[in-house]
Amino acid sequence: MMMKRNCLMFATVACFFFARFVSAQTCRPPGSFVGAGGGYEYIANGQPTNSSCWIMSGNVQVIHVNDCGFFHDADNTFDMHYGARLSQEFTVPAANTQTHWGLSYDLTMQDPNNDGWWNRLKATVYDVTAGRNIASETYWGDDPDVSCADRRLTFTGNLAGHTLRVIFSDGSAYSNTVFHVRSISLIQTN
């Protein structure tokens, strides 16, 4: 009996540490070096594989759909409806002084209501250290419908040592309107 209890306790502890290890693998440290072109990636789990690494509030969830057309496989995406908020926060290492930044993401927006007031998605890069928005853009419900559209937001500044927050907010007020966000990336380059 004691042996079974010890095995069970060991298995529970091992699962706990394995789960933490897997979680740590999913949320890579900010400023991971990417590619031969040089640059640092700050978004963890941007595809997303699940909701790890993200703070989600309001009406947002990870779903598995095919937004990108007939020749693409279904992927996970953040499904955002009215009042949704999705964010990730990190601190730029002091040694990373490159000044060019690019936030990119794929957006699917289908709004049969063509409602530019209630349906919108706002992408924001907020400097927590300085207490100000660095860059933002809003895609409105009365803008053209898009599927897996590559959206890019660029800005400049030496943000070494600053804490940044990437935020996607709002979404749709109608159940028949789609706002999906995936393939989120924030790259810092020279």
C-alpha positions as CSV (number, residue, x, y, z in Angstrom):
1,M,0.0,0.0,0.0
2,M,2.8,2.4,0.9
3,M,4.5,1.6,-2.4
4,K,1.4,2.5,-4.4
5,R,1.0,5.7,-2.5
6,N,4.6,6.7,-3.1
7,C,4.3,5.8,-6.8
8,L,1.1,7.9,-7.0
9,M,2.8,10.8,-5.3
10,F,5.8,10.6,-7.5
11,A,3.6,10.4,-10.6
12,T,1.6,13.5,-9.5
13,V,4.8,15.5,-8.8
14,A,6.3,14.4,-12.1
15,C,3.2,15.5,-14.0
16,F,3.3,18.8,-12.2
17,F,6.9,19.5,-13.3
18,F,6.3,18.1,-16.8
19,A,3.3,20.5,-17.2
20,R,5.4,23.4,-16.0
21,F,8.1,22.4,-18.4
22,V,5.7,22.2,-21.3
23,S,4.2,25.6,-20.4
24,A,7.7,27.1,-20.2
25,Q,8.4,25.6,-23.7
26,T,5.3,27.2,-25.1
27,C,6.1,30.7,-23.6
28,R,9.6,31.4,-24.8
29,P,11.5,34.2,-23.2
30,P,11.0,37.6,-24.9
31,G,13.6,38.6,-27.5
32,S,14.3,35.2,-29.0
33,F,16.7,35.6,-31.9
34,V,15.1,34.6,-35.2
35,G,16.5,33.9,-38.7
36,A,19.6,34.8,-40.6
37,G,18.2,38.3,-41.3
38,G,18.6,39.1,-37.6
39,G,15.9,40.2,-35.4
40,Y,14.2,39.4,-32.1
41,E,10.7,37.9,-31.7
42,Y,8.7,39.0,-28.6
43,I,5.3,37.2,-29.0
44,A,5.1,33.7,-27.6
45,N,2.4,31.3,-28.9
46,G,1.3,33.7,-31.7
47,Q,-0.2,31.0,-33.9
48,P,-1.8,30.0,-31.3
49,T,-1.6,26.4,-30.3
50,N,-3.7,27.1,-27.2
51,S,-4.4,30.1,-24.9
52,S,-1.0,29.8,-23.1
53,C,1.1,33.0,-22.7
54,W,-2.0,35.2,-23.4
55,I,-4.3,37.1,-21.0
56,M,-7.8,36.6,-22.4
57,S,-10.8,38.4,-21.0
58,G,-14.3,39.1,-22.2
59,N,-15.6,37.2,-25.1
60,V,-12.5,35.6,-26.7
61,Q,-11.5,32.0,-27.2
62,V,-9.2,29.8,-29.2
63,I,-11.1,27.8,-31.9
64,H,-10.0,25.5,-34.8
65,V,-11.2,26.7,-38.2
66,N,-10.2,27.1,-41.8
67,D,-10.3,30.9,-42.6
68,C,-7.6,30.8,-45.2
69,G,-9.4,29.1,-48.1
70,F,-9.7,25.8,-49.9
71,F,-5.9,25.0,-50.2
72,H,-5.1,25.6,-46.5
73,D,-5.5,23.3,-43.5
74,A,-7.6,24.4,-40.5
75,D,-5.7,26.2,-37.8
76,N,-6.2,27.5,-34.4
77,T,-7.2,31.2,-34.2
78,F,-8.4,33.7,-31.6
79,D,-12.2,34.2,-32.0
80,M,-13.1,37.6,-30.8
81,H,-16.6,39.0,-30.0
82,Y,-17.7,42.3,-28.5
83,G,-15.9,43.1,-25.3
84,A,-13.0,40.7,-26.1
85,R,-9.5,41.6,-24.9
86,L,-6.4,39.6,-25.7
87,S,-2.9,40.7,-24.5
88,Q,0.6,39.7,-23.9
89,E,3.2,41.6,-21.8
90,F,7.0,41.3,-21.8
91,T,10.1,43.3,-21.0
92,V,12.6,44.1,-23.8
93,P,16.1,43.1,-22.6
94,A,18.4,46.1,-21.9
95,A,20.9,44.8,-24.5
96,N,18.3,44.8,-27.3
97,T,18.7,48.4,-28.6
98,Q,17.5,47.9,-32.2
99,T,15.0,50.6,-33.1
100,H,12.7,49.1,-35.8
101,W,9.7,47.2,-34.8
102,G,6.9,45.4,-36.7
103,L,3.7,43.9,-35.4
104,S,2.1,41.6,-37.8
105,Y,-1.0,39.3,-37.7
106,D,-3.5,37.6,-39.9
107,L,-7.0,38.9,-39.7
108,T,-10.2,37.4,-40.9
109,M,-13.2,39.8,-40.7
110,Q,-16.6,38.9,-42.2
111,D,-19.3,41.4,-41.3
112,P,-22.6,40.8,-43.2
113,N,-24.0,43.7,-41.1
114,N,-21.4,46.2,-42.4
115,D,-21.5,47.8,-39.0
116,G,-18.5,50.1,-38.5
117,W,-19.6,51.3,-35.1
118,W,-20.3,48.1,-33.1
119,N,-17.9,45.8,-35.0
120,R,-14.2,46.5,-34.9
121,L,-10.8,45.1,-33.9
122,K,-8.1,47.3,-32.5
123,A,-4.4,46.2,-32.4
124,T,-2.3,48.3,-30.0
125,V,1.3,48.2,-28.8
126,Y,1.4,49.9,-25.4
127,D,4.6,51.0,-23.5
128,V,3.8,50.2,-19.9
129,T,7.1,51.8,-18.7
130,A,6.3,55.2,-20.4
131,G,2.5,54.9,-19.9
132,R,1.6,55.6,-23.6
133,N,0.4,53.9,-26.8
134,I,3.3,53.4,-29.3
135,A,1.2,52.3,-32.2
136,S,-2.3,51.2,-33.0
137,E,-4.7,50.5,-35.8
138,T,-8.4,49.7,-36.0
139,Y,-10.1,47.5,-38.5
140,W,-13.8,48.5,-38.7
141,G,-16.8,46.4,-39.5
142,D,-17.6,48.5,-42.6
143,D,-14.1,48.0,-44.0
144,P,-13.9,45.3,-46.7
145,D,-14.3,41.7,-45.5
146,V,-11.0,39.9,-45.5
147,S,-9.8,36.3,-45.0
148,C,-6.4,35.7,-43.5
149,A,-5.3,39.2,-44.5
150,D,-1.7,40.0,-43.5
151,R,-1.9,43.2,-41.3
152,R,1.3,45.1,-40.4
153,L,1.9,47.9,-38.0
154,T,5.5,49.4,-37.9
155,F,7.1,51.9,-35.5
156,T,10.5,53.0,-34.3
157,G,12.1,53.6,-31.0
158,N,14.8,52.4,-28.6
159,L,12.7,50.4,-26.1
160,A,15.5,48.6,-24.4
161,G,14.4,47.9,-20.8
162,H,10.8,48.9,-21.4
163,T,7.8,46.7,-20.6
164,L,5.5,46.4,-23.6
165,R,2.0,45.1,-23.9
166,V,0.5,43.9,-27.2
167,I,-3.3,44.2,-27.1
168,F,-6.1,43.1,-29.4
169,S,-9.5,44.4,-28.3
170,D,-13.2,44.6,-29.0
171,G,-14.6,42.4,-31.7
172,S,-18.2,41.9,-33.0
173,A,-21.5,42.7,-31.4
174,Y,-23.3,40.3,-33.8
175,S,-23.3,36.5,-33.6
176,N,-23.0,36.3,-37.4
177,T,-19.9,38.5,-37.6
178,V,-16.4,36.9,-37.5
179,F,-13.2,38.5,-36.1
180,H,-10.3,36.0,-36.1
181,V,-6.7,36.8,-35.3
182,R,-3.8,34.5,-35.7
183,S,-0.1,34.3,-36.6
184,I,0.8,37.2,-34.3
185,S,4.4,38.4,-34.3
186,L,6.3,41.3,-33.0
187,I,9.8,41.6,-34.4
188,Q,12.6,44.0,-33.4
189,T,15.3,44.7,-36.0
190,N,18.0,47.2,-36.9
